Amino acid sequence: MNRDKSGERYIYMKVVIMAGGKGTRIAQVNATVPKPMIPIEGKPILEYQIETLKKQGYTDIILIVGHMGNVIQKYFGDGSAFGVQISYIVEEQPLGTAGALYFLKDEIQNDFLLLNGDIIFDVDIQKFLEYHCNQRTAATILTHPNSHPYDSGIIIADDKNRVTNWLHKEDERLWYKNRVNAGLHMFSPRIFESFHEAKKCDLDRDVLKPLIKEGELSVYDSPEYIKDMGTPDRYYAVIEDIKSGKVSAKNLKNKQKAIFLDRDGTINKYVGFLTDINEFELLDGVTEAIKMINESGYLAIVVTNQPVIARGEVSVEELQEIHNKMETLLGQAGAYIDDIFYCPHHPHKGYEGERPEYKIECECRKPKPGMLFAAAEKYNIDLSESWMIGDGENDIEAGKNAGCKVCAVGDVEINNVPRYNSLLECIKAVFEQR
């Protein structure tokens, strides 16, 4: 972290924007300007990016331009008209998505942010930077769940958020966590050690993936708004999100709203203690319900008691695989979960194969509200504007104890609590009340 003489942190950091792409998939929207200059509500994509950076104090910007780069240079100049300072790296020949970084080796001596020039985003950059500095890796990539994971690279990381694998669109997949590279990267100057000449290279395959074996690539998961303009459909979706205020509202500096969901009996069919991944099956209407949550601006967060860990019936790794199956099935239908919190504890002893370290009285096991409090702290959630939805009394009590609004699904009648036959019915009713 950059610090002044008193030891206080300060936010100075250069930002590098890759603005040289042709954007062949989105050319039908506007082929007369380079991709980062395609207008949204009369303003180029790149201008939105610069405004977002300036708002958070990041004003030292380097634009890497190539295809029709003169259009970008003419529009932004030195940046003074936009309240920032802009310099340029001009690719005389296409150098791929990373080759031009070679020209920055002697210019950048501190950690810096690199982002793709075709994304609309609004994230808490300082929080991202602090996380990267704490990880002490050569690179940290911002990842998020999205509605089209099969059209994106899937990032796999360990429990310390070090990347262990990177699946591209063409790679075979089974069950996976919906964790997608969002196109924002924090780099240490150590990243330049791999650049020995100016040659064409790919950022993901040639620069980032080799860091995996060295343990030098981290992920920073965030539910904040990031969407690329890779296709016309996404372009038009972004326009609507800007108009609605959804883009800026998702920045974690702002208070968030969440819909907390129990798992068994709410999202998937109840089979008792779920220990076999083959028994996991989504309930009817769940994907539609969660898509509605995603589109609403609420966070979709699962909070689930999993005493099977303490009882020794499922390992942490097996539970993760079950959750990966859930995320995969949802992702195939264009829905996603923003995060999953689970309680592995169970206070009662005497089970064969039980794990003593989890046989404790905890603050996270529902009906206690610990998981909801943890989510609120992590994502700056206003619990009074959020909902807890589940199929049992423990779910409802946890929601009440956290100060959330509550409703129930399934057959269980709970005094004075609205009950619906399915999650889809429940979500429709919740949104009708807004």
BELZIZI-V193371 format. One record per residue. N is the residue number from 0. RES is the residue in one letter. PHI is phi in degrees with one decimal (none if undefined). PSI is psi in whole degrees, -180 to 180 (* if undefined). Layout:
n=[N;N]
res=[RES;RES]
phi=[PHI;PHI]
psi=[PSI;PSI]
This chain:
n=[0;1;2;3;4;5;6;7;8;9;10;11;12;13;14;15;16;17;18;19;20;21;22;23;24;25;26;27;28;29;30;31;32;33;34;35;36;37;38;39;40;41;42;43;44;45;46;47;48;49;50;51;52;53;54;55;56;57;58;59;60;61;62;63;64;65;66;67;68;69;70;71;72;73;74;75;76;77;78;79;80;81;82;83;84;85;86;87;88;89;90;91;92;93;94;95;96;97;98;99;100;101;102;103;104;105;106;107;108;109;110;111;112;113;114;115;116;117;118;119;120;121;122;123;124;125;126;127;128;129;130;131;132;133;134;135;136;137;138;139;140;141;142;143;144;145;146;147;148;149;150;151;152;153;154;155;156;157;158;159;160;161;162;163;164;165;166;167;168;169;170;171;172;173;174;175;176;177;178;179;180;181;182;183;184;185;186;187;188;189;190;191;192;193;194;195;196;197;198;199;200;201;202;203;204;205;206;207;208;209;210;211;212;213;214;215;216;217;218;219;220;221;222;223;224;225;226;227;228;229;230;231;232;233;234;235;236;237;238;239;240;241;242;243;244;245;246;247;248;249;250;251;252;253;254;255;256;257;258;259;260;261;262;263;264;265;266;267;268;269;270;271;272;273;274;275;276;277;278;279;280;281;282;283;284;285;286;287;288;289;290;291;292;293;294;295;296;297;298;299;300;301;302;303;304;305;306;307;308;309;310;311;312;313;314;315;316;317;318;319;320;321;322;323;324;325;326;327;328;329;330;331;332;333;334;335;336;337;338;339;340;341;342;343;344;345;346;347;348;349;350;351;352;353;354;355;356;357;358;359;360;361;362;363;364;365;366;367;368;369;370;371;372;373;374;375;376;377;378;379;380;381;382;383;384;385;386;387;388;389;390;391;392;393;394;395;396;397;398;399;400;401;402;403;404;405;406;407;408;409;410;411;412;413;414;415;416;417;418;419;420;421;422;423;424;425;426;427;428;429;430;431;432;433]
res=[M;N;R;D;K;S;G;E;R;Y;I;Y;M;K;V;V;I;M;A;G;G;K;G;T;R;I;A;Q;V;N;A;T;V;P;K;P;M;I;P;I;E;G;K;P;I;L;E;Y;Q;I;E;T;L;K;K;Q;G;Y;T;D;I;I;L;I;V;G;H;M;G;N;V;I;Q;K;Y;F;G;D;G;S;A;F;G;V;Q;I;S;Y;I;V;E;E;Q;P;L;G;T;A;G;A;L;Y;F;L;K;D;E;I;Q;N;D;F;L;L;L;N;G;D;I;I;F;D;V;D;I;Q;K;F;L;E;Y;H;C;N;Q;R;T;A;A;T;I;L;T;H;P;N;S;H;P;Y;D;S;G;I;I;I;A;D;D;K;N;R;V;T;N;W;L;H;K;E;D;E;R;L;W;Y;K;N;R;V;N;A;G;L;H;M;F;S;P;R;I;F;E;S;F;H;E;A;K;K;C;D;L;D;R;D;V;L;K;P;L;I;K;E;G;E;L;S;V;Y;D;S;P;E;Y;I;K;D;M;G;T;P;D;R;Y;Y;A;V;I;E;D;I;K;S;G;K;V;S;A;K;N;L;K;N;K;Q;K;A;I;F;L;D;R;D;G;T;I;N;K;Y;V;G;F;L;T;D;I;N;E;F;E;L;L;D;G;V;T;E;A;I;K;M;I;N;E;S;G;Y;L;A;I;V;V;T;N;Q;P;V;I;A;R;G;E;V;S;V;E;E;L;Q;E;I;H;N;K;M;E;T;L;L;G;Q;A;G;A;Y;I;D;D;I;F;Y;C;P;H;H;P;H;K;G;Y;E;G;E;R;P;E;Y;K;I;E;C;E;C;R;K;P;K;P;G;M;L;F;A;A;A;E;K;Y;N;I;D;L;S;E;S;W;M;I;G;D;G;E;N;D;I;E;A;G;K;N;A;G;C;K;V;C;A;V;G;D;V;E;I;N;N;V;P;R;Y;N;S;L;L;E;C;I;K;A;V;F;E;Q;R]
phi=[none;-66.6;-136.6;-86.3;-64.6;-82.5;94.5;-75.1;-71.8;-137.8;-98.1;-55.0;-164.8;-74.3;-121.7;-111.7;-115.7;-81.8;-118.6;-107.1;-75.0;-82.9;66.9;-63.9;-72.4;-106.2;-59.8;-65.1;-69.5;-164.6;-96.7;-89.2;-131.8;-63.5;-50.0;-66.9;-99.9;-61.0;-79.2;-124.8;53.1;81.8;-129.5;-61.2;-50.6;-61.6;-66.7;-59.9;-61.6;-63.8;-62.4;-64.3;-65.2;-60.8;-55.8;-100.9;93.6;-101.9;-121.3;-98.5;-121.4;-114.4;-102.6;-97.1;-120.3;-148.2;-55.5;54.4;-63.5;-62.1;-63.9;-66.4;-62.7;-65.2;-72.9;-97.1;55.4;-85.6;88.9;-61.2;-68.0;-111.3;77.3;-135.2;-114.4;-119.4;-121.1;-131.0;-114.7;-104.9;-81.4;-72.5;-126.5;-57.7;-116.5;73.2;-88.8;-145.3;-55.8;-70.1;-62.4;-53.0;-73.5;-101.9;-54.9;-92.3;-97.2;-112.5;-113.8;-120.3;-59.0;-144.1;-100.5;-119.9;-138.9;-74.6;-82.2;-118.5;-118.3;-101.1;-147.9;-153.1;-126.1;-76.8;-66.4;-60.7;-63.8;-62.4;-62.0;-61.2;-61.4;-57.7;-64.2;-69.8;-70.7;59.8;-99.6;-64.7;-149.9;-131.1;-106.1;-79.3;-122.9;-155.5;-79.3;-142.9;-85.7;-137.4;-64.0;-72.3;-102.4;-139.2;-77.5;-100.3;-102.3;-112.9;-133.7;-87.6;-72.1;-101.6;64.0;-88.4;-70.0;-112.5;-159.4;-139.9;-99.2;-84.7;-56.4;-85.0;-77.5;-68.3;-132.9;-118.5;-103.8;-149.1;-72.4;-75.7;-126.8;-113.3;-64.5;-92.4;95.7;-117.0;-135.4;-101.6;-121.2;-80.5;-58.7;-61.7;-60.6;-73.4;-61.4;-88.7;-101.3;-109.2;-160.6;-82.8;-142.1;-65.0;-155.7;-103.8;-58.3;-69.3;-78.2;-98.9;-107.8;-81.5;-59.4;-60.6;-72.2;-60.9;-61.7;-86.9;68.4;-108.1;-125.6;-112.9;-118.0;-123.3;-82.7;-148.0;-91.2;-67.3;-77.6;-146.9;-144.7;-86.6;-101.2;-67.2;-133.8;-57.2;-59.6;-69.7;-58.8;-69.6;-65.0;-62.7;-55.1;-66.3;-68.5;-66.9;-59.4;-78.4;85.7;-64.0;-61.2;-70.2;-63.7;-80.3;-60.4;-71.0;-69.0;-94.7;-62.0;-104.1;-116.6;-134.0;-113.0;-85.5;-123.1;-65.4;-95.8;-67.4;89.9;-112.8;-99.1;-119.5;-61.4;-78.8;-128.7;81.2;-71.8;-77.8;-121.8;-114.2;-57.4;-67.9;-90.1;-78.1;-146.5;-64.8;-74.4;-59.4;83.6;-65.7;-62.5;-63.5;-63.9;-70.5;-61.0;-62.2;-62.7;-55.8;-75.9;-78.9;99.1;-70.1;-78.5;-103.9;-127.1;-88.4;-127.1;-139.7;-74.9;-130.6;-65.2;-60.8;-68.5;-61.5;-74.0;77.6;-90.7;-142.0;-83.2;-58.9;-65.9;-67.5;-62.7;-60.3;-65.6;-61.2;-66.7;-62.3;-61.8;-59.1;-66.1;-66.3;-61.1;-65.4;-61.1;-62.7;-101.8;81.9;-120.4;-153.8;-101.3;-75.6;-166.2;-129.0;-116.0;-133.5;-100.8;-89.4;-89.6;-158.1;-75.5;-86.6;-100.8;113.2;-93.5;-62.5;81.0;-64.4;-107.4;-56.5;-65.1;-103.3;-88.6;-137.3;-81.3;-121.3;-104.6;-104.4;-71.2;-58.9;-86.2;-69.3;-95.3;-56.1;-65.4;-68.3;-64.8;-63.2;-65.4;-62.3;-68.2;-67.1;-117.2;56.2;-91.7;-84.8;-65.9;-68.3;-103.0;-112.9;-124.1;-116.3;-124.5;-158.9;-110.0;-140.5;-63.6;-62.5;-63.9;-65.3;-65.5;-61.6;-61.9;-63.2;-64.4;-88.3;88.1;-89.3;-76.4;-137.6;-155.9;-116.1;-125.4;97.0;-94.1;-75.8;-90.4;-122.4;-51.9;60.9;-116.8;-56.9;-125.0;-131.0;-70.4;-148.4;-62.8;-62.1;-60.1;-64.4;-64.0;-59.8;-67.1;-59.4;-74.8;-69.6;-82.4;-71.0]
psi=[131;136;152;-175;-25;-7;-7;139;149;162;5;129;137;148;130;127;123;101;30;3;154;-31;56;-34;-26;7;-29;-22;-47;108;2;-10;158;156;-47;-12;3;127;145;115;42;5;132;150;-46;-34;-39;-43;-46;-40;-41;-43;-46;-42;-31;9;8;104;-3;100;135;123;125;114;155;-93;118;35;-25;-31;-43;-46;-41;-38;-46;-25;-136;3;-10;-33;-15;7;21;174;120;131;168;144;121;121;111;-33;144;129;23;-160;1;-14;-35;-13;-23;-38;-5;0;-42;-6;-29;121;-7;174;145;161;130;132;155;143;9;22;145;129;159;96;159;94;-38;-41;-40;-46;-46;-42;-47;-45;-36;-32;-30;32;165;-30;146;127;137;128;156;160;148;177;-2;57;-26;-13;17;163;134;128;130;130;160;-173;-8;10;27;133;132;-20;159;111;121;172;-35;-8;147;137;152;-99;137;152;134;81;105;139;122;-12;12;132;135;128;138;153;-14;-19;-28;-11;-24;-4;108;-15;164;100;159;130;162;130;-49;-54;-36;-25;-52;-48;-39;-21;-18;-48;-28;-3;26;16;122;164;147;107;134;141;7;169;120;123;131;158;38;-25;158;-39;-43;-36;-49;-31;-40;-41;-47;-37;-35;-45;-40;-13;4;-34;-57;-32;-27;-10;132;-5;-22;149;134;160;145;153;111;133;128;161;-75;124;-12;-48;-45;161;137;125;26;-148;112;114;-14;118;-29;-17;-4;123;125;142;156;137;-6;-44;-41;-41;-46;-33;-39;-40;-48;-43;-19;-21;-15;148;141;110;126;132;117;134;129;71;-13;-23;-53;-37;-8;16;-21;137;165;-39;-40;-39;-42;-39;-39;-45;-34;-40;-44;-47;-36;-48;-41;-45;-35;-25;8;22;160;156;134;-33;161;127;131;148;118;2;160;120;-21;132;168;9;137;129;9;156;107;-33;-18;-2;71;160;122;178;1;-20;120;136;2;152;16;-41;-38;-39;-40;-42;-41;-40;-42;-38;13;52;135;102;-30;-20;11;168;147;125;128;180;9;166;-34;-37;-47;-43;-38;-43;-45;-42;-26;-9;19;163;155;151;159;154;155;-156;-14;126;125;129;127;22;123;136;141;155;-26;164;-37;-46;-41;-47;-41;-42;-41;-46;-22;-23;-13;*]
